[in-house]
Amino acid sequence: MGNNHLTENTTPMREANGSPRRAQAVRVLLALSLLPPLFSLGCSANRRPATAPVTAKAPLQRGTASWYGPSFQGNRTASGERYDMHGYTAAHPSLAFGTLVEVRNVQNGRSVKVRVNDRGPFTHQRIIDLSYAAAKEIGAVARGTATVEIFLAPPDEGTPAASRYTVQVAAFSEEDRAEALRRELTSMYPETVVLSDETWHRVQVGIFDDRARAEDLRRELAAIGLSSIVVVAR
């Protein structure tokens, strides 16, 4: 493959027993044990980070696209999903996870619709990093890069919006406690965020279109001693 590069959060996960991940989990559990029992695992009022809607019909961006493939297969993306080189997904520096975009190769006119589920690219002024399947669709595999235009691709009319899921570890009434837990978890799960409303500060990990993938992460957290629940991301 030509000119492929590392995207965020693509280091393969190691076994928990006897690993740095196990040691970090112990520190997280110790931190939780020192906090007053002010957290709740309720799922009400969960929501995604606010992202400004894009409505322009003109291209969102024009520039160079690259792709990533077999060496990243199965690694965890920045959204928490496992990378699937045969799926139609992409890494983008800033578009919200779950955003659908159309990527058009300006050299041959071929286009593909992809879903953003990772962060990147971070090199050579590239604007998007496509999965192998998406790159193949627009004829970008052989060269490794292509000049593309990116358009917003809303869901088809009449198609109901699909639910998305996240894994909630805790909810605190005090923001500093939520931030303390987020910092502890970030070394293991960089996609950890704190979502706040007027009452709760929720510590959540990942965004998933498939509930089964969210449940996989919940079981992974349970294996290192962290209880959590899967909730609908809003």
C-alpha positions in Angstrom: 0.0 0.0 0.0 1.2 3.5 -0.7 1.5 6.4 1.7 -0.7 4.9 4.4 -0.3 6.2 7.9 -1.3 5.7 11.5 -4.6 7.0 12.6 -5.6 7.8 16.2 -6.1 5.0 18.7 -5.0 2.2 16.5 -2.6 0.3 18.8 -3.9 -3.3 19.2 -5.3 -4.0 22.6 -3.3 -6.3 24.9 -4.5 -9.0 27.2 -5.6 -7.6 30.6 -3.8 -10.1 32.9 -0.3 -9.0 33.9 -0.3 -6.1 31.4 0.0 -2.3 31.8 -3.7 -2.2 31.1 -4.3 -4.3 34.2 -2.1 -2.0 36.3 -4.0 1.1 34.9 -7.3 -0.5 35.7 -6.3 -1.1 39.3 -5.4 2.7 39.5 -8.8 3.6 38.1 -10.6 1.3 40.5 -8.6 2.8 43.4 -9.5 6.3 42.3 -13.2 5.3 42.1 -13.0 3.8 45.6 -11.8 7.1 47.0 -14.8 9.1 45.6 -18.0 9.6 47.5 -20.9 7.5 46.1 -22.3 10.4 44.2 -22.5 8.7 40.8 -25.4 7.1 39.0 -25.6 4.8 36.0 -28.9 6.2 34.9 -29.3 6.6 31.1 -31.6 9.6 30.9 -30.6 12.7 29.1 -27.5 11.3 27.5 -26.5 13.1 24.4 -23.7 13.4 21.8 -21.3 16.3 21.8 -22.9 19.2 20.0 -21.7 19.6 16.5 -22.7 22.5 14.2 -24.8 21.2 11.3 -23.5 21.6 7.8 -26.0 22.5 5.2 -24.0 23.8 2.2 -24.4 22.0 -1.1 -20.9 23.0 -2.2 -18.0 20.6 -1.3 -17.1 20.7 2.4 -13.5 20.2 1.5 -11.2 19.5 -1.5 -7.8 17.9 -1.0 -5.9 14.7 -0.8 -7.4 11.4 0.5 -5.4 8.4 1.7 -6.4 5.0 2.9 -5.5 2.4 5.6 -6.0 -1.3 5.4 -4.8 -4.8 6.6 -2.2 -3.6 9.2 -5.0 -1.9 11.1 -7.7 -4.5 10.7 -9.5 -5.1 14.0 -7.8 -2.3 15.9 -10.0 0.1 17.9 -10.8 3.4 16.2 -11.1 6.7 17.9 -14.9 6.2 18.1 -14.4 2.9 20.0 -15.4 0.7 17.1 -13.1 -1.9 15.7 -11.7 -1.0 12.3 -13.1 -3.1 9.4 -11.2 -2.6 6.2 -14.1 -4.0 4.2 -16.6 -1.5 5.6 -17.3 1.9 4.1 -15.8 4.1 6.8 -13.3 6.9 7.1 -11.1 8.9 9.5 -11.6 12.7 9.6 -9.9 15.3 11.8 -13.1 17.0 13.0 -16.4 15.7 11.6 -18.7 14.2 14.2 -18.6 10.4 14.5 -21.5 8.9 12.5 -21.4 11.7 9.9 -22.1 10.4 6.4 -20.1 12.0 3.6 -19.7 11.4 -0.1 -16.1 11.3 -1.3 -15.6 12.0 -5.0 -12.4 11.3 -6.8 -12.0 14.4 -9.0 -9.7 12.6 -11.4 -12.1 9.8 -12.5 -15.5 11.0 -11.1 -16.1 7.9 -9.0 -17.6 8.5 -5.6 -18.4 6.5 -2.4 -20.5 7.2 0.7 -18.7 6.6 4.0 -19.4 7.0 7.7 -16.8 8.8 9.9 -15.8 6.6 12.8 -12.1 7.5 13.4 -9.8 10.5 13.7 -7.1 11.3 11.2 -5.2 11.7 8.9 -2.4 13.6 10.6 0.2 13.9 7.9 1.0 15.5 4.5 -2.0 17.9 4.5 -4.4 15.1 3.8 -8.1 15.7 4.5 -9.6 12.2 4.9 -8.4 8.6 5.4 -10.6 6.0 3.8 -11.1 2.3 4.5 -9.7 -0.1 2.0 -13.1 -0.8 0.6 -13.9 2.9 0.2 -10.6 3.6 -1.5 -11.0 0.7 -3.9 -14.5 2.0 -4.8 -13.0 5.3 -6.0 -9.9 3.8 -7.6 -7.4 5.1 -5.0 -5.8 1.9 -3.8 -3.0 1.5 -6.3 -1.6 5.0 -5.9 -2.3 5.3 -2.2 -3.8 8.8 -2.5 -6.3 10.7 -4.6 -7.5 14.2 -5.0 -11.1 14.3 -3.7 -14.0 16.5 -2.9 -16.0 15.8 0.3 -19.8 16.4 0.4 -22.2 16.0 3.2 -24.4 12.9 2.5 -27.7 13.0 4.6 -29.6 9.8 5.2 -32.1 8.9 2.4 -35.5 10.5 2.8 -38.0 8.4 4.7 -35.2 6.4 6.5 -35.6 6.8 10.2 -32.5 7.9 12.1 -30.8 4.9 13.6 -30.0 4.8 17.3 -26.4 5.1 18.4 -25.0 3.7 21.6 -22.3 4.6 24.1 -20.9 2.8 27.2 -21.5 4.8 30.4 -19.1 4.2 33.2 -20.5 6.6 35.8 -22.4 9.9 36.3 -21.4 12.4 38.9 -23.1 15.5 40.3 -19.8 17.2 40.5 -17.8 17.9 37.3 -14.3 17.6 38.9 -15.0 14.0 39.9 -16.2 13.2 36.4 -13.1 14.8 34.9 -10.8 12.9 37.3 -12.3 9.6 36.1 -12.1 10.6 32.5 -8.4 11.4 32.9 -7.8 8.0 34.5 -9.6 6.2 31.7 -8.1 8.2 28.8 -4.8 6.3 28.9 -6.6 3.1 28.1 -9.6 4.5 26.1 -8.7 7.8 24.4 -12.3 8.2 23.2 -13.6 8.7 26.8 -15.6 11.9 27.2 -17.6 13.8 29.9 -21.1 14.8 28.8 -22.8 17.3 31.1 -26.3 18.7 31.5 -27.7 20.8 34.4 -27.7 17.9 36.8 -25.2 15.2 35.8 -21.7 14.9 34.4 -21.6 11.5 32.6 -18.4 9.6 31.8 -18.9 7.7 28.6 -16.7 5.7 26.2 -17.2 5.4 22.4 -20.0 5.9 19.9 -21.4 2.8 18.2 -24.0 2.3 15.5 -24.3 -1.3 16.4 -25.3 -2.1 20.0 -23.5 -5.4 19.9 -20.2 -3.6 19.5 -21.0 -1.4 22.5 -21.8 -4.5 24.5 -18.4 -5.9 23.5 -16.7 -2.8 25.1 -18.9 -3.2 28.2 -17.7 -6.8 28.6 -14.1 -5.6 28.0 -14.4 -3.1 30.8 -16.0 -5.7 33.1 -13.0 -8.0 32.5 -10.7 -5.3 34.0 -13.1 -4.7 36.9 -15.0 -1.6 35.7 -18.8 -1.9 35.7 -20.7 0.0 33.1 -23.9 0.0 31.0 -24.8 0.5 27.4 -27.0 3.6 26.8 -28.5 5.3 23.8 -26.3 8.3 22.7 -28.3 11.4 22.2 
